[in-house]
Amino acid sequence: MISGNGPAAARAECGAFTHLNAAGAGLMPESVVTAIKSHLDLEVRRGAHWAAADAIGAIEETRILAAGLMGVAPTHLGFGEQASRLWAVAIASMPLKRGDRILIARNDWGGNILSAVRRAACAGAEVIRLPMTGKGLIDIEKVAALVDERTVAICASAVASSFGLRQPVEALGSIPRPETCLYFVDAAQAIGQFDLTLPAASADVMVAPGRKWLRGGRGQAMMALSDRALRRLAQPIVIDQSAGAWCPDDSFLVREDAKRFEAWEFSAAGRLGLRASLQELDRIGRSHVRAHNAEKLRCLGANLRDVPGLTVFEDEDADAAFLTFQHALLPADTIVDQLAMRGIAVASVGLDYARWELEARGLTKIVRVAPHVYSTDDDIGRFTEELVRLSTQAGQDRGHSAQR
């Protein structure tokens, strides 16, 4: 499982709090909090429907900003409450028959893998794991040899949730594929800190949540679609009134744009919070965010590699989104829980979310550390100091046990 935001963090024994779990959920900037609270106040005074009507222009601006970030027209951008749910709806809406093949990376998000496996099982299709290099990157040359007329989907995460390396999703998208094959990119760990768009990756479906690197709060996610995806996903597996028009003969005329995948019910306050987060990103600049994060990760990596018994899984020269590690004496959950009690938020990633990837590496659970633009040198230093203290204590305890 992924943990690190639970009750233990709230029960931190010290007053200071260090948040190094942006890969799980980034801290919301004040502008986002203000936008959400202001709209909730408006709902209290005017009711949810009128408040949403009053804010319709700002709500639609969120679509324009999100579409621009992902490199598509607003008509090709749909919203949902969860990125993996949007991904699942898209693949469930894709035509699939016996003998078809879905190619998916072993380090794709666990929910995506499970959705693909279930969808294939129901249709009699086949799921093929993408070949990987020894460094944990998708092997483009070997993947190219797998793509044929039976291939209906190629799926990968721009950055896996389990290891912080950027995957070559642009190169993967350049592989020739059948016109009926859709390329799915989960950009959850990339959007907001790396320059990545749907056209740049030659993707057909790209999803991302608002709560991670965009710092937009929970319950908001977005999906960008190509023209090909809109053609192939013409009949969403789930619809409501917002997806189209109910005709007099009881047929349903589906919308032509990406709104066909949206639900009528959504949090207007949350959507406006996402708008504020996108505006904040524009104000700060993605290049600044990336430069800041890269510098903090270099410092963090150097510190981690000096801790006895600890293995960092990302290379020093990797342009990583975050860092992951394991300790020879300390279980991942022990590290996460002990740091939480000291007011430091990190996360663990286990088999429930990354089974294929962890098993391929002979692991069961790892620790994930993800600084963001608000992280300081003091945060990195405090985290390192506490981790060294835990490691030293574990070594002493082992020594005492050996003496007995």
RODO-2510 file (C-alpha; in nm, 4 decimals, decimal comma):
residues 404
     n   res          X          Y          Z
     1     m     0,0000     0,0000     0,0000
     2     i     0,0927     0,3667    -0,0134
     3     s     0,0940     0,5359     0,3232
     4     g     0,2235     0,8506     0,4819
     5     n    -0,0742     1,0836     0,5282
     6     g    -0,2487     0,8936     0,8047
     7     p    -0,3302     0,9662     1,1692
     8     a     0,0307     0,9199     1,2782
     9     a     0,1306     1,2317     1,0904
    10     a    -0,1412     1,4271     1,2644
    11     r    -0,0144     1,3035     1,5997
    12     a     0,3389     1,4322     1,5475
    13     e     0,5040     1,4823     1,8815
    14     c     0,6864     1,7993     1,7789
    15     g     0,5449     2,1282     1,6626
    16     a     0,7393     2,1457     1,3350
    17     f     0,6036     1,9680     1,0286
    18     t     0,8044     1,8673     0,7232
    19     h     0,6105     1,7592     0,4158
    20     l     0,8069     1,5420     0,1715
    21     n     0,5185     1,3567     0,0073
    22     a     0,4257     1,5679    -0,2939
    23     a     0,4066     1,2476    -0,5002
    24     g     0,1088     1,1570    -0,2822
    25     a    -0,0436     1,5010    -0,2371
    26     g     0,1306     1,8357    -0,2568
    27     l     0,0580     2,1068    -0,0036
    28     m    -0,2054     2,3480    -0,1319
    29     p    -0,0900     2,7084    -0,1731
    30     e    -0,2897     2,9788     0,0046
    31     s    -0,4553     3,0868    -0,3191
    32     v    -0,6048     2,7396    -0,3627
    33     v    -0,7330     2,7268    -0,0063
    34     t    -0,8856     3,0731    -0,0445
    35     a    -1,0593     2,9804    -0,3694
    36     i    -1,2136     2,6668    -0,2170
    37     k    -1,3237     2,8382     0,1034
    38     s    -1,4651     3,1396    -0,0793
    39     h    -1,6851     2,9258    -0,2984
    40     l    -1,8023     2,7159    -0,0044
    41     d    -1,9005     3,0399     0,1691
    42     l    -2,0939     3,1368    -0,1439
    43     e    -2,2721     2,8001    -0,1415
    44     v    -2,3739     2,8597     0,2201
    45     r    -2,5288     3,1958     0,1260
    46     r    -2,6807     3,1152    -0,2137
    47     g    -2,7019     2,7361    -0,2373
    48     a    -2,4871     2,5014    -0,4414
    49     h    -2,6663     2,5472    -0,7751
    50     w    -2,6794     2,9257    -0,7712
    51     a    -2,3231     2,9483    -0,6454
    52     a    -2,2064     2,7307    -0,9361
    53     a    -2,4059     2,9408    -1,1806
    54     d    -2,2441     3,2553    -1,0412
    55     a    -1,9004     3,0996    -1,0917
    56     i    -1,9595     2,9394    -1,4327
    57     g    -1,7072     3,1615    -1,6090
    58     a    -1,4295     3,0793    -1,3621
    59     i    -1,5206     2,7113    -1,3704
    60     e    -1,4885     2,7032    -1,7483
    61     e    -1,1593     2,8912    -1,7253
    62     t    -1,0293     2,5892    -1,5338
    63     r    -1,0882     2,3817    -1,8465
    64     i    -0,9024     2,6328    -2,0620
    65     l    -0,6044     2,6403    -1,8256
    66     a    -0,5933     2,2602    -1,7877
    67     a    -0,6239     2,2082    -2,1615
    68     g    -0,3383     2,4486    -2,2226
    69     l    -0,1205     2,2675    -1,9708
    70     m    -0,1831     1,9327    -2,1407
    71     g    -0,1526     2,0717    -2,4924
    72     v    -0,5068     2,0192    -2,6225
    73     a    -0,8088     2,2272    -2,7123
    74     p    -1,0657     2,2780    -2,4330
    75     t    -1,3047     2,0515    -2,6251
    76     h    -1,0555     1,7676    -2,5766
    77     l    -1,0224     1,8066    -2,1988
    78     g    -1,2516     1,6283    -1,9536
    79     f    -1,2673     1,6411    -1,5745
    80     g    -1,3314     1,3757    -1,3122
    81     e    -1,2718     1,3145    -0,9447
    82     q    -0,9804     1,0734    -0,9867
    83     a    -0,7192     1,0235    -1,2599
    84     s    -0,7242     0,6441    -1,2425
    85     r    -1,1053     0,6483    -1,2645
    86     l    -1,0875     0,8570    -1,5814
    87     w    -0,8271     0,6139    -1,7168
    88     a    -1,0524     0,3194    -1,6306
    89     v    -1,3563     0,4785    -1,7950
    90     a    -1,1551     0,5419    -2,1103
    91     i    -1,0241     0,1868    -2,1412
    92     a    -1,3644     0,0427    -2,0538
    93     s    -1,5149     0,2487    -2,3379
    94     m    -1,2593     0,1226    -2,5907
    95     p    -1,3772    -0,1410    -2,8418
    96     l    -1,2135    -0,4713    -2,7541
    97     k    -1,2550    -0,8239    -2,8866
    98     r    -1,1051    -1,1692    -2,8448
    99     g    -0,7466    -1,1841    -2,9653
   100     d    -0,6768    -0,8147    -2,9190
   101     r    -0,3672    -0,7164    -2,7201
   102     i    -0,3115    -0,4485    -2,4574
   103     l     0,0544    -0,3638    -2,3987
   104     i     0,1132    -0,2126    -2,0558
   105     a     0,4216    -0,1258    -1,8539
   106     r     0,4840    -0,3337    -1,5440
   107     n     0,5386    -0,0090    -1,3487
   108     d     0,2151     0,1569    -1,4581
   109     w    -0,0194     0,2607    -1,1775
   110     g    -0,1685    -0,0451    -1,0091
   111     g    -0,5254     0,0683    -1,0696
   112     n    -0,4548     0,1050    -1,4411
   113     i    -0,3075    -0,2447    -1,4581
   114     l    -0,6035    -0,3960    -1,2772
   115     s    -0,8494    -0,2154    -1,5053
   116     a    -0,6647    -0,3402    -1,8132
   117     v    -0,6441    -0,6967    -1,6844
   118     r    -1,0133    -0,7085    -1,5987
   119     r    -1,1172    -0,5486    -1,9274
   120     a    -0,9059    -0,7952    -2,1256
   121     a    -1,0370    -1,0952    -1,9306
   122     c    -1,3975    -0,9988    -2,0040
   123     a    -1,3303    -0,9659    -2,3768
   124     g    -1,0903    -1,2573    -2,4205
   125     a    -0,8097    -1,0174    -2,5040
   126     e    -0,4472    -1,0470    -2,3931
   127     v    -0,2399    -0,8238    -2,1642
   128     i     0,1319    -0,8073    -2,2468
   129     r     0,3880    -0,6466    -2,0155
   130     l     0,6202    -0,4019    -2,1894
   131     p     0,9857    -0,5106    -2,1888
   132     m     1,2093    -0,3100    -1,9522
   133     t     1,5793    -0,2385    -1,9463
   134     g     1,8025    -0,3270    -1,6530
   135     k     1,7719     0,0327    -1,5319
   136     g     1,3938     0,0091    -1,5060
   137     l     1,3098     0,2004    -1,8233
   138     i     1,0743     0,0882    -2,0980
   139     d     1,2790    -0,0805    -2,3720
   140     i     1,1629     0,1059    -2,6825
   141     e     1,3307    -0,1234    -2,9358
   142     k     1,1777    -0,4370    -2,7879
   143     v     0,8361    -0,2749    -2,7540
   144     a     0,8426    -0,1786    -3,1220
   145     a     0,8825    -0,5462    -3,2101
   146     l     0,5667    -0,6312    -3,0132
   147     v     0,3324    -0,3840    -3,1813
   148     d     0,1239    -0,5392    -3,4576
   149     e    -0,2281    -0,5293    -3,5999
   150     r    -0,3635    -0,6998    -3,2852
   151     t    -0,2440    -0,4169    -3,0614
   152     v    -0,5343    -0,1966    -2,9510
   153     a    -0,3699    -0,0121    -2,6616
   154     i    -0,0242     0,0804    -2,5352
   155     c    -0,0169     0,2017    -2,1742
   156     a     0,2542     0,3565    -1,9587
   157     s     0,3114     0,6053    -1,6796
   158     a     0,5334     0,9049    -1,7518
   159     v     0,6786     0,8447    -1,4048
   160     a     0,5839     0,5374    -1,2046
   161     s     0,4457     0,5754    -0,8538
   162     s     0,7005     0,3224    -0,7302
   163     f     1,0287     0,4608    -0,8704
   164     g     1,1073     0,8192    -0,9644
   165     l     1,2619     0,7729    -1,3098
   166     r     1,1076     0,9480    -1,6082
   167     q     0,9964     0,6902    -1,8612
   168     p     1,0607     0,7504    -2,2344
   169     v     0,6947     0,8124    -2,3119
   170     e     0,7735     1,0436    -2,6038
   171     a     0,9827     0,7707    -2,7699
   172     l     0,7144     0,5147    -2,6923
   173     g     0,4571     0,7340    -2,8640
   174     s     0,6747     0,7573    -3,1768
   175     i     0,6518     0,3808    -3,2383
   176     p     0,4282     0,3156    -3,5416
   177     r     0,0973     0,1692    -3,4310
   178     p    -0,2325     0,0751    -3,5976
   179     e    -0,4862     0,3521    -3,6459
   180     t    -0,7139     0,1677    -3,4043
   181     c    -0,4492     0,1537    -3,1297
   182     l    -0,4775     0,4074    -2,8481
   183     y    -0,1753     0,5221    -2,6491
   184     f    -0,2524     0,5819    -2,2795
   185     v    -0,0144     0,7940    -2,0688
   186     d    -0,0651     0,8332    -1,6955
   187     a     0,1004     1,1668    -1,6210
   188     a     0,0136     1,1780    -1,2503
   189     q     0,3749     1,2140    -1,1365
   190     a     0,4815     1,4417    -1,4233
   191     i     0,2204     1,7123    -1,4824
   192     g     0,3134     2,0166    -1,2782
   193     q     0,6892     1,9644    -1,2702
   194     f     0,7915     1,8311    -1,6135
   195     d     0,7051     1,9698    -1,9562
   196     l     0,4777     1,6997    -2,0933
   197     t     0,1778     1,7341    -2,3204
   198     l    -0,0448     1,4912    -2,5041
   199     p     0,0834     1,5984    -2,8498
   200     a     0,4490     1,5877    -2,7400
   201     a     0,4033     1,2273    -2,6286
   202     s     0,1950     1,1441    -2,9394
   203     a    -0,0573     1,0104    -2,6879
   204     d    -0,4293     0,9563    -2,7269
   205     v    -0,5313     0,9521    -2,3606
   206     m    -0,3453     1,1392    -2,0889
   207     v    -0,4639     1,1668    -1,7287
   208     a    -0,3405     1,3549    -1,4222
   209     p    -0,4802     1,4437    -1,0779
   210     g    -0,4875     1,7904    -0,9298
   211     r    -0,3616     1,6957    -0,5840
   212     k     0,0003     1,5971    -0,6536
   213     w     0,2436     1,8317    -0,8291
   214     l    -0,0299     2,0783    -0,9225
   215     r    -0,1208     2,1215    -0,5533
   216     g    -0,4884     2,1620    -0,6344
   217     g    -0,6458     1,9549    -0,3598
   218     r    -0,8260     1,6223    -0,3693
   219     g    -1,1169     1,5142    -0,5846
   220     q    -1,0077     1,6872    -0,9064
   221     a    -0,8491     1,5184    -1,2082
   222     m    -0,8300     1,5751    -1,5801
   223     m    -0,8095     1,3726    -1,8999
   224     a    -0,6809     1,4982    -2,2350
   225     l    -0,7934     1,3154    -2,5489
   226     s    -0,6716     1,3114    -2,9075
   227     d    -0,9021     1,3197    -3,2090
   228     r    -0,8399     0,9478    -3,2509
   229     a    -0,9429     0,8821    -2,8915
   230     l    -1,2657     1,0784    -2,9344
   231     r    -1,3443     0,8674    -3,2400
   232     r    -1,2568     0,5346    -3,0771
   233     l    -1,4260     0,6116    -2,7457
   234     a    -1,7496     0,7251    -2,9043
   235     q    -1,9739     0,5394    -2,6596
   236     p    -1,8709     0,5930    -2,2955
   237     i    -1,9345     0,2944    -2,0717
   238     v    -2,1006     0,5246    -1,8175
   239     i    -2,3165     0,8256    -1,9045
   240     d    -2,5438     1,0759    -1,7386
   241     q    -2,7311     1,3814    -1,8613
   242     s    -2,4140     1,5881    -1,8965
   243     a    -2,2729     1,3368    -2,1454
   244     g    -2,5250     1,4180    -2,4175
   245     a    -2,8938     1,4484    -2,5019
   246     w    -3,1831     1,2178    -2,4178
   247     c    -3,3891     1,1891    -2,7354
   248     p    -3,7694     1,1459    -2,7676
   249     d    -3,7248     0,7855    -2,8860
   250     d    -3,5229     0,7134    -2,5679
   251     s    -3,1975     0,6963    -2,7572
   252     f    -2,9032     0,8990    -2,6291
   253     l    -2,7035     1,1364    -2,8461
   254     v    -2,3516     1,1464    -2,7039
   255     r    -2,1577     1,4707    -2,7008
   256     e    -1,8806     1,5084    -2,9543
   257     d    -1,6276     1,6500    -2,7067
   258     a    -1,4496     1,5191    -2,3970
   259     k    -1,7349     1,6277    -2,1699
   260     r    -1,9009     1,2990    -2,2633
   261     f    -1,6895     1,1388    -1,9892
   262     e    -1,7773     1,3871    -1,7172
   263     a    -2,0313     1,3507    -1,4401
   264     w    -2,2999     1,6112    -1,3873
   265     e    -2,2187     1,6171    -1,0150
   266     f    -1,8842     1,7675    -0,9157
   267     s    -1,7377     1,9963    -0,6535
   268     a    -1,7445     2,3495    -0,7914
   269     a    -1,5264     2,4607    -0,4993
   270     g    -1,2722     2,1920    -0,5828
   271     r    -1,2759     2,2868    -0,9509
   272     l    -1,2098     2,6485    -0,8605
   273     g    -0,9280     2,5338    -0,6326
   274     l    -0,7770     2,3542    -0,9320
   275     r    -0,8093     2,6763    -1,1323
   276     a    -0,6179     2,8614    -0,8631
   277     s    -0,3460     2,5944    -0,8612
   278     l    -0,3026     2,6205    -1,2382
   279     q    -0,2778     2,9964    -1,2097
   280     e    -0,0197     2,9540    -0,9332
   281     l     0,1845     2,7216    -1,1524
   282     d     0,1768     2,9798    -1,4313
   283     r     0,2901     3,2445    -1,1857
   284     i     0,5817     3,0380    -1,0520
   285     g     0,6748     2,8789    -1,3840
   286     r     0,7297     2,5100    -1,4510
   287     s     1,0979     2,5667    -1,5224
   288     h     1,1404     2,7148    -1,1751
   289     v     0,9486     2,4269    -1,0153
   290     r     1,1624     2,1695    -1,1933
   291     a     1,4898     2,3472    -1,1160
   292     h     1,3967     2,3773    -0,7485
   293     n     1,2877     2,0137    -0,7201
   294     a     1,5969     1,8874    -0,9031
   295     e     1,8263     2,0808    -0,6702
   296     k     1,6510     1,9473    -0,3600
   297     l     1,6628     1,5930    -0,4959
   298     r     2,0373     1,6191    -0,5592
   299     c     2,0907     1,7247    -0,1991
   300     l     1,8517     1,4600    -0,0721
   301     g     2,0164     1,1858    -0,2788
   302     a     2,3643     1,2759    -0,1565
   303     n     2,2425     1,2584     0,2024
   304     l     2,0635     0,9278     0,1568
   305     r     2,3621     0,7590    -0,0057
   306     d     2,5673     0,8382     0,3036
   307     v     2,3293     0,6512     0,5375
   308     p     2,4668     0,3045     0,6262
   309     g     2,2453     0,0157     0,5197
   310     l     2,0354     0,2281     0,2848
   311     t     1,9908     0,1694    -0,0907
   312     v     1,8643     0,4481    -0,3178
   313     f     1,6997     0,3140    -0,6340
   314     e     1,7433     0,6214    -0,8578
   315     d     2,0882     0,6922    -1,0063
   316     e     2,2659     1,0120    -0,9071
   317     d     2,2450     1,1543    -1,2587
   318     a     1,8803     1,0597    -1,3119
   319     d     1,6345     1,3415    -1,3732
   320     a     1,4045     1,1871    -1,1150
   321     a     1,0629     1,3071    -1,0025
   322     f     1,1280     1,1800    -0,6492
   323     l     1,3553     0,9326    -0,4724
   324     t     1,2853     0,5858    -0,3347
   325     f     1,4898     0,3664    -0,1046
   326     q     1,4990     0,0690     0,1297
   327     h     1,6949     0,0088     0,4475
   328     a     1,8612    -0,3214     0,5326
   329     l     1,7414    -0,3155     0,8952
   330     l     1,4308    -0,0970     0,8951
   331     p     1,1035    -0,1973     0,7244
   332     a     0,9542     0,0739     0,5063
   333     d     0,6456     0,1169     0,7223
   334     t     0,8600     0,1532     1,0333
   335     i     1,0500     0,4372     0,8708
   336     v     0,7301     0,6083     0,7552
   337     d     0,5580     0,5717     1,0931
   338     q     0,8592     0,6773     1,2990
   339     l     0,9173     0,9841     1,0834
   340     a     0,5475     1,0709     1,1057
   341     m     0,5704     1,0677     1,4841
   342     r     0,8484     1,3235     1,4435
   343     g     0,6395     1,5433     1,2158
   344     i     0,7913     1,4337     0,8838
   345     a     0,5633     1,3097     0,6056
   346     v     0,6989     1,0570     0,3542
   347     a     0,5270     0,7543     0,2002
   348     s     0,5696     0,3830     0,1466
   349     v     0,4731     0,1999    -0,1734
   350     g     0,3817    -0,1675    -0,1538
   351     l     0,2474    -0,4576    -0,3554
   352     d    -0,1134    -0,3377    -0,3577
   353     y    -0,0155    -0,0510    -0,5861
   354     a     0,3000    -0,1711    -0,7635
   355     r     0,2992    -0,5522    -0,7532
   356     w     0,4448    -0,6169    -1,0979
   357     e     0,7280    -0,3680    -1,0557
   358     l     0,8227    -0,4568    -0,6997
   359     e     0,8124    -0,8305    -0,7605
   360     a     1,0322    -0,7869    -1,0694
   361     r     1,2879    -0,6171    -0,8440
   362     g     1,2541    -0,8675    -0,5598
   363     l     1,0951    -0,6111    -0,3271
   364     t     0,7768    -0,5904    -0,1234
   365     k     0,7727    -0,2282    -0,0029
   366     i     0,9875     0,0815    -0,0420
   367     v     1,0009     0,4348     0,0998
   368     r     0,9265     0,7308    -0,1277
   369     v     1,0468     1,0879    -0,0608
   370     a     0,9119     1,3716    -0,2730
   371     p     1,0041     1,7361    -0,2049
   372     h     0,8272     2,0165    -0,3894
   373     v     0,8665     2,3873    -0,4517
   374     y     0,7891     2,4712    -0,0885
   375     s     1,0587     2,2334     0,0444
   376     t     1,3652     2,3957     0,2008
   377     d     1,7194     2,2934     0,2804
   378     d     1,6131     2,2783     0,6444
   379     d     1,3410     2,0257     0,5486
   380     i     1,5962     1,8053     0,3747
   381     g     1,8373     1,8396     0,6669
   382     r     1,5726     1,7601     0,9282
   383     f     1,4561     1,4537     0,7367
   384     t     1,8145     1,3300     0,6977
   385     e     1,8944     1,3868     1,0646
   386     e     1,5946     1,1872     1,1818
   387     l     1,6560     0,9081     0,9305
   388     v     2,0194     0,8789     1,0413
   389     r     1,9010     0,8635     1,4020
   390     l     1,6603     0,5800     1,3171
   391     s     1,9295     0,3959     1,1211
   392     t     2,1841     0,4313     1,4000
   393     q     1,9375     0,3048     1,6576
   394     a     1,8503     0,0076     1,4376
   395     g     2,2203    -0,0781     1,4086
   396     q     2,2692    -0,0541     1,7838
   397     d     1,9636    -0,2707     1,8503
   398     r     2,0959    -0,5317     1,6107
   399     g     2,4337    -0,5250     1,7827
   400     h     2,2757    -0,5737     2,1243
   401     s     2,0705    -0,8650     1,9937
   402     a     2,3839    -1,0287     1,8503
   403     q     2,5612    -0,9936     2,1872
   404     r     2,2773    -1,1681     2,3641
***
